[in-house]
């Protein structure tokens, strides 16, 4: 595989893993479905990941065209997307909840009253949240229309969603195994990676805009 494809794949995987947070999603899912049977959990996991995949694919395939139609340049997208991901990354490093990758307190309370959490909050905003949607558009924009690199980004997203789905199936066990400390350690590791990637996106956006000469 060409070096560019490998680099694109690694960056896309790390970015999606950080913005989606499969382990955190599984832990929240376990907390919200304590009264559900195993069969109900499986149905919600399948439905939620399917809807989230459709949402993220829509942003991957159509996001850059919509932005172009609105007159938003790739440089502006890189800078704005980098700032968004930087804020999410900082929150992850300090193990603080953020609306970009998880539910807010009000959303969690609303979800606790529902029997089916597959669409809300599982599909969105837990899996296909603002952070993941923004990352999808940003990463696809960075491929500059290269079909092969675009396919690599899509494959990376699908891989992270698949990992998320598998963790949802064993959500209770994951929550019990890792505990709060384990979840925070994983969040912090990917938060550091996401923060570095975000800063690079901002640098690239500013350079492409010509503001830095």
Wavefront OBJ file of the C-alpha trace (Angstrom):
o trace
v 0.000 0.000 0.000
v 1.395 3.450 -0.922
v 2.799 5.545 1.911
v 0.142 8.256 1.439
v -2.657 5.713 1.854
v -1.089 4.283 5.016
v -0.649 7.745 6.523
v -4.196 8.750 5.584
v -5.571 5.540 7.054
v -3.716 5.928 10.358
v -4.719 9.582 10.747
v -8.345 8.824 9.862
v -8.521 5.846 12.223
v -6.998 7.757 15.144
v -9.254 10.760 14.514
v -12.449 8.724 14.271
v -11.490 6.600 17.270
v -10.956 9.737 19.353
v -14.073 11.583 18.179
v -16.392 8.563 18.405
v -14.815 7.007 21.492
v -15.980 3.370 21.141
v -15.115 2.443 24.731
v -16.901 5.472 26.179
v -19.928 4.814 23.957
v -20.093 1.223 25.201
v -19.902 2.350 28.828
v -22.699 4.908 28.397
v -24.786 2.360 26.460
v -24.418 -0.117 29.310
v -25.565 2.494 31.817
v -28.605 3.448 29.736
v -29.776 -0.118 29.059
v -29.596 -1.706 32.499
v -33.281 -2.688 32.310
v -33.082 -4.073 28.750
v -32.745 -7.762 27.922
v -29.714 -9.033 25.946
v -31.888 -9.368 22.830
v -33.121 -5.784 23.179
v -29.558 -4.545 23.611
v -28.466 -6.349 20.453
v -31.339 -4.845 18.456
v -30.538 -1.364 19.720
v -26.825 -1.843 18.984
v -27.534 -2.985 15.409
v -30.042 -0.207 14.731
v -27.919 2.499 16.347
v -24.700 1.647 14.538
v -26.517 1.277 11.206
v -28.074 4.740 11.503
v -24.794 6.280 12.667
v -22.945 4.692 9.747
v -25.460 6.156 7.292
v -25.082 9.612 8.853
v -21.279 9.531 8.758
v -21.238 8.187 5.198
v -23.477 11.081 4.150
v -21.008 13.554 5.651
v -18.062 11.736 4.071
v -19.557 11.615 0.598
v -21.489 14.887 0.461
v -19.911 17.131 3.088
v -17.218 18.736 0.913
v -19.660 19.353 -1.959
v -22.100 21.088 0.387
v -19.323 23.269 1.787
v -18.118 24.126 -1.714
v -21.651 25.108 -2.673
v -21.734 27.388 0.361
v -18.437 28.968 -0.665
v -16.425 27.545 2.255
v -12.807 26.856 1.261
v -10.766 23.831 2.264
v -8.401 26.126 4.166
v -11.285 27.464 6.258
v -12.565 23.919 6.819
v -9.157 22.729 7.982
v -8.772 25.639 10.395
v -12.307 25.476 11.808
v -12.284 21.675 11.967
v -8.886 21.725 13.641
v -10.135 24.133 16.315
v -13.209 21.951 16.950
v -11.104 18.804 17.250
v -8.588 20.640 19.443
v -11.330 21.552 21.935
v -12.547 17.937 21.965
v -8.989 16.624 22.368
v -8.318 18.919 25.348
v -11.528 17.717 27.012
v -10.497 14.088 26.454
v -7.034 14.671 27.935
v -8.600 16.036 31.120
v -11.312 13.328 31.070
v -14.076 15.926 30.952
v -17.420 15.342 29.188
v -17.948 17.243 25.945
v -20.991 17.683 23.744
v -18.823 16.858 20.741
v -18.282 13.236 21.690
v -20.905 12.369 24.275
v -24.283 13.420 25.572
v -24.956 16.465 27.696
v -26.476 16.089 31.170
v -29.958 16.987 29.886
v -29.646 14.531 26.987
v -28.619 11.747 29.367
v -31.624 12.410 31.615
v -33.949 12.306 28.614
v -32.385 9.067 27.346
v -32.848 7.399 30.734
v -36.614 7.775 30.334
v -36.660 5.996 26.960
v -36.907 2.268 26.350
v -35.195 2.449 22.946
v -31.969 4.487 22.865
v -30.821 3.277 19.447
v -31.545 6.504 17.543
v -31.053 8.958 20.394
v -28.600 9.096 22.000
v -26.753 6.054 20.577
v -26.727 6.771 16.835
v -26.420 10.491 17.471
v -24.780 12.156 19.293
v -22.816 9.247 20.839
v -21.524 7.615 17.627
v -22.249 10.185 14.919
v -21.692 13.276 17.020
v -20.571 16.767 15.979
v -16.926 15.823 16.390
v -17.172 12.733 14.183
v -19.247 14.587 11.576
v -16.743 17.434 11.431
v -13.856 14.988 11.251
v -15.543 13.140 8.380
v -15.800 16.289 6.258
v -12.301 17.437 7.200
v -10.611 14.108 6.490
v -12.401 13.664 3.175
v -11.487 17.215 2.192
v -7.834 16.434 2.829
v -7.925 13.690 0.175
v -8.352 16.394 -2.521
v -10.720 14.210 -4.496
v -8.386 11.200 -4.631
v -10.740 8.208 -4.898
v -8.301 5.738 -3.340
v -7.526 7.968 -0.369
v -11.242 8.653 0.025
v -11.861 4.915 0.161
v -9.186 4.604 2.853
v -10.930 7.269 4.970
v -14.280 5.488 4.559
v -12.662 2.170 5.485
v -11.146 3.728 8.616
v -14.544 5.089 9.663
v -16.216 1.726 9.074
v -13.484 -0.011 11.091
v -14.053 2.276 14.093
v -17.841 1.876 13.848
v -17.378 -1.912 13.695
v -15.216 -1.801 16.827
v -17.897 0.322 18.480
v -20.599 -2.185 17.522
v -18.608 -5.127 18.891
v -18.022 -3.262 22.154
v -21.733 -2.472 22.399
v -22.463 -6.196 22.305
v -20.262 -6.693 25.390
v -20.877 -3.231 26.889
v -21.599 -4.436 30.419
v -18.445 -6.551 30.526
v -16.328 -3.683 29.168
v -17.668 -1.305 31.796
v -17.010 -3.823 34.570
v -13.516 -4.728 33.266
v -12.086 -1.253 32.694
v -13.867 0.755 35.358
v -13.761 4.541 35.461
v -9.956 4.706 35.636
v -9.479 2.476 32.615
v -11.947 4.496 30.556
v -10.169 7.727 31.460
v -6.746 6.310 30.545
v -7.947 5.352 27.060
v -9.648 8.732 26.611
v -6.484 10.593 27.610
v -4.252 8.619 25.232
v -6.434 9.305 22.208
v -7.040 12.847 23.443
v -3.312 13.583 23.159
v -3.222 12.132 19.625
v -6.310 14.081 18.609
v -4.902 17.322 20.020
v -1.696 16.928 17.986
v -3.666 16.123 14.821
v -5.954 19.102 15.441
v -3.040 21.526 15.748
v -1.616 20.158 12.503
v -4.979 20.693 10.786
v -4.978 24.320 11.980
v -1.402 24.851 10.754
v -2.288 23.355 7.365
v -5.413 25.503 7.110
v -3.549 28.726 7.932
v -0.770 27.848 5.497
v -3.239 27.092 2.696
v -5.117 30.350 3.358
v -2.010 32.417 2.718
v -2.313 34.279 6.017
v 1.121 33.071 7.094
v 2.748 34.217 3.876
l 1 2 3 4 5 6 7 8 9 10 11 12 13 14 15 16 17 18 19 20 21 22 23 24 25 26 27 28 29 30 31 32 33 34 35 36 37 38 39 40 41 42 43 44 45 46 47 48 49 50 51 52 53 54 55 56 57 58 59 60 61 62 63 64 65 66 67 68 69 70 71 72 73 74 75 76 77 78 79 80 81 82 83 84 85 86 87 88 89 90 91 92 93 94 95 96 97 98 99 100 101 102 103 104 105 106 107 108 109 110 111 112 113 114 115 116 117 118 119 120 121 122 123 124 125 126 127 128 129 130 131 132 133 134 135 136 137 138 139 140 141 142 143 144 145 146 147 148 149 150 151 152 153 154 155 156 157 158 159 160 161 162 163 164 165 166 167 168 169 170 171 172 173 174 175 176 177 178 179 180 181 182 183 184 185 186 187 188 189 190 191 192 193 194 195 196 197 198 199 200 201 202 203 204 205 206 207 208 209 210 211 212 213
